[in-house]
Amino acid sequence: MTAAPTPSRIDLSYVSELLEVAFSILQRHHDRDLAKKTIAMQKYLEMSKKYPKRESREAMNRALRDLTAAVHIHLNSELEAVAQLLGRLP
């Protein structure tokens, strides 16, 4: 089994948007796991800006995958809650 190819550069605008969504979720839900993943992604983003030549792509990709998964879990649960609420309306 071969691993999926990883991009040579991480889309920093995507990372910034993902962080904004994570912060928005954290304002409504105090999820310690999401907070840890958000902080980790922030630190990798800051390090990549501060040390652009340093090779930390693998760690940053891992942090990005973890944060994306955590955000998706929250968004899916909110979507399900809205669907249940709308299902109860006459």
C-alpha atoms as an extended CHARMM CRD file, in Angstrom:
* protein
*
        90  EXT
         1         1  MET       CA              0.0000000000        0.0000000000        0.0000000000  PROA      1               0.0000000000
         2         2  THR       CA              1.4320000000        3.3660000000       -0.9690000000  PROA      2               0.0000000000
         3         3  ALA       CA              0.8940000000        6.5410000000        0.9720000000  PROA      3               0.0000000000
         4         4  ALA       CA             -1.0280000000        9.3770000000       -0.5760000000  PROA      4               0.0000000000
         5         5  PRO       CA              1.2640000000       12.0200000000       -2.0180000000  PROA      5               0.0000000000
         6         6  THR       CA              1.7220000000       15.0380000000        0.1900000000  PROA      6               0.0000000000
         7         7  PRO       CA              1.8140000000       18.5030000000       -1.3260000000  PROA      7               0.0000000000
         8         8  SER       CA              5.1780000000       20.1950000000       -1.4070000000  PROA      8               0.0000000000
         9         9  ARG       CA              3.6410000000       23.3420000000        0.0890000000  PROA      9               0.0000000000
        10        10  ILE       CA              0.7930000000       23.6670000000        2.5490000000  PROA      10              0.0000000000
        11        11  ASP       CA             -1.9410000000       26.1120000000        1.5950000000  PROA      11              0.0000000000
        12        12  LEU       CA             -1.5760000000       28.6570000000        4.3830000000  PROA      12              0.0000000000
        13        13  SER       CA             -4.8530000000       30.3720000000        3.5020000000  PROA      13              0.0000000000
        14        14  TYR       CA             -6.6520000000       27.0470000000        4.1080000000  PROA      14              0.0000000000
        15        15  VAL       CA             -4.8490000000       26.6750000000        7.4300000000  PROA      15              0.0000000000
        16        16  SER       CA             -5.8520000000       30.2050000000        8.4530000000  PROA      16              0.0000000000
        17        17  GLU       CA             -9.4920000000       29.5940000000        7.5480000000  PROA      17              0.0000000000
        18        18  LEU       CA             -9.4870000000       26.2870000000        9.3960000000  PROA      18              0.0000000000
        19        19  LEU       CA             -8.0940000000       28.0150000000       12.4750000000  PROA      19              0.0000000000
        20        20  GLU       CA            -10.8410000000       30.6450000000       12.2700000000  PROA      20              0.0000000000
        21        21  VAL       CA            -13.4900000000       27.9350000000       12.1530000000  PROA      21              0.0000000000
        22        22  ALA       CA            -11.8380000000       26.1360000000       15.0720000000  PROA      22              0.0000000000
        23        23  PHE       CA            -11.8070000000       29.3570000000       17.1280000000  PROA      23              0.0000000000
        24        24  SER       CA            -15.4690000000       29.8990000000       16.3360000000  PROA      24              0.0000000000
        25        25  ILE       CA            -16.3080000000       26.3840000000       17.5040000000  PROA      25              0.0000000000
        26        26  LEU       CA            -14.2400000000       26.8490000000       20.6600000000  PROA      26              0.0000000000
        27        27  GLN       CA            -16.2560000000       29.9570000000       21.5310000000  PROA      27              0.0000000000
        28        28  ARG       CA            -19.4090000000       27.8120000000       21.5910000000  PROA      28              0.0000000000
        29        29  HSD       CA            -18.0000000000       24.4940000000       22.8200000000  PROA      29              0.0000000000
        30        30  HSD       CA            -15.1730000000       24.1660000000       25.2930000000  PROA      30              0.0000000000
        31        31  ASP       CA            -13.5240000000       21.0870000000       23.8070000000  PROA      31              0.0000000000
        32        32  ARG       CA            -10.1020000000       20.4650000000       25.2820000000  PROA      32              0.0000000000
        33        33  ASP       CA             -9.0510000000       18.1350000000       22.4450000000  PROA      33              0.0000000000
        34        34  LEU       CA             -9.9660000000       20.6950000000       19.7770000000  PROA      34              0.0000000000
        35        35  ALA       CA             -8.1670000000       23.3960000000       21.7580000000  PROA      35              0.0000000000
        36        36  LYS       CA             -4.9690000000       21.3110000000       21.9080000000  PROA      36              0.0000000000
        37        37  LYS       CA             -5.0920000000       20.6300000000       18.1650000000  PROA      37              0.0000000000
        38        38  THR       CA             -5.7520000000       24.3000000000       17.4390000000  PROA      38              0.0000000000
        39        39  ILE       CA             -2.7890000000       25.3910000000       19.5450000000  PROA      39              0.0000000000
        40        40  ALA       CA             -0.5280000000       22.8220000000       17.8920000000  PROA      40              0.0000000000
        41        41  MET       CA             -1.5340000000       24.0210000000       14.4260000000  PROA      41              0.0000000000
        42        42  GLN       CA             -0.9720000000       27.6460000000       15.4380000000  PROA      42              0.0000000000
        43        43  LYS       CA              2.5210000000       26.8240000000       16.6620000000  PROA      43              0.0000000000
        44        44  TYR       CA              3.4240000000       24.9870000000       13.4470000000  PROA      44              0.0000000000
        45        45  LEU       CA              2.0510000000       27.8820000000       11.4010000000  PROA      45              0.0000000000
        46        46  GLU       CA              4.0980000000       30.3910000000       13.3980000000  PROA      46              0.0000000000
        47        47  MET       CA              7.2150000000       28.2260000000       13.0740000000  PROA      47              0.0000000000
        48        48  SER       CA              6.7600000000       27.9060000000        9.3160000000  PROA      48              0.0000000000
        49        49  LYS       CA              6.5760000000       31.6900000000        8.9900000000  PROA      49              0.0000000000
        50        50  LYS       CA              9.5050000000       32.2720000000       11.3170000000  PROA      50              0.0000000000
        51        51  TYR       CA             11.7270000000       29.5350000000        9.8650000000  PROA      51              0.0000000000
        52        52  PRO       CA             10.6090000000       29.0470000000        6.2380000000  PROA      52              0.0000000000
        53        53  LYS       CA             13.6200000000       26.9050000000        5.3190000000  PROA      53              0.0000000000
        54        54  ARG       CA             13.1610000000       24.4370000000        8.1770000000  PROA      54              0.0000000000
        55        55  GLU       CA             11.7390000000       21.0920000000        7.1090000000  PROA      55              0.0000000000
        56        56  SER       CA              8.6680000000       20.4860000000        9.2770000000  PROA      56              0.0000000000
        57        57  ARG       CA              6.1840000000       19.6230000000        6.5540000000  PROA      57              0.0000000000
        58        58  GLU       CA              5.3690000000       16.1360000000        7.8700000000  PROA      58              0.0000000000
        59        59  ALA       CA              4.5880000000       17.3740000000       11.3820000000  PROA      59              0.0000000000
        60        60  MET       CA              2.5500000000       20.2550000000        9.9950000000  PROA      60              0.0000000000
        61        61  ASN       CA              0.6060000000       17.8980000000        7.7050000000  PROA      61              0.0000000000
        62        62  ARG       CA             -0.1460000000       15.6600000000       10.6930000000  PROA      62              0.0000000000
        63        63  ALA       CA             -1.3390000000       18.6350000000       12.7540000000  PROA      63              0.0000000000
        64        64  LEU       CA             -3.4440000000       19.8210000000        9.8190000000  PROA      64              0.0000000000
        65        65  ARG       CA             -5.0720000000       16.3840000000        9.4270000000  PROA      65              0.0000000000
        66        66  ASP       CA             -5.7950000000       16.1990000000       13.1610000000  PROA      66              0.0000000000
        67        67  LEU       CA             -7.3160000000       19.6720000000       13.3080000000  PROA      67              0.0000000000
        68        68  THR       CA             -9.3490000000       19.1230000000       10.1390000000  PROA      68              0.0000000000
        69        69  ALA       CA            -10.7890000000       15.8990000000       11.5540000000  PROA      69              0.0000000000
        70        70  ALA       CA            -11.6720000000       17.5650000000       14.8600000000  PROA      70              0.0000000000
        71        71  VAL       CA            -13.3690000000       20.4910000000       13.1090000000  PROA      71              0.0000000000
        72        72  HSD       CA            -15.3080000000       18.1130000000       10.8430000000  PROA      72              0.0000000000
        73        73  ILE       CA            -16.5700000000       16.1680000000       13.8560000000  PROA      73              0.0000000000
        74        74  HSD       CA            -17.9300000000       19.3570000000       15.4150000000  PROA      74              0.0000000000
        75        75  LEU       CA            -19.4630000000       20.6150000000       12.1870000000  PROA      75              0.0000000000
        76        76  ASN       CA            -21.1090000000       17.2550000000       11.4980000000  PROA      76              0.0000000000
        77        77  SER       CA            -22.5700000000       17.0930000000       15.0000000000  PROA      77              0.0000000000
        78        78  GLU       CA            -23.9460000000       20.6280000000       14.6250000000  PROA      78              0.0000000000
        79        79  LEU       CA            -25.4190000000       19.7170000000       11.2500000000  PROA      79              0.0000000000
        80        80  GLU       CA            -27.0910000000       16.6520000000       12.7390000000  PROA      80              0.0000000000
        81        81  ALA       CA            -28.5260000000       18.7360000000       15.5940000000  PROA      81              0.0000000000
        82        82  VAL       CA            -29.9930000000       21.2260000000       13.1150000000  PROA      82              0.0000000000
        83        83  ALA       CA            -31.4340000000       18.4090000000       10.9830000000  PROA      83              0.0000000000
        84        84  GLN       CA            -33.1030000000       16.8910000000       14.0440000000  PROA      84              0.0000000000
        85        85  LEU       CA            -34.4940000000       20.2640000000       15.0390000000  PROA      85              0.0000000000
        86        86  LEU       CA            -35.8610000000       20.8990000000       11.5560000000  PROA      86              0.0000000000
        87        87  GLY       CA            -37.3150000000       17.3940000000       11.4800000000  PROA      87              0.0000000000
        88        88  ARG       CA            -39.4400000000       18.2510000000       14.5110000000  PROA      88              0.0000000000
        89        89  LEU       CA            -41.0130000000       21.3030000000       12.8900000000  PROA      89              0.0000000000
        90        90  PRO       CA            -44.5210000000       20.8600000000       11.4820000000  PROA      90              0.0000000000
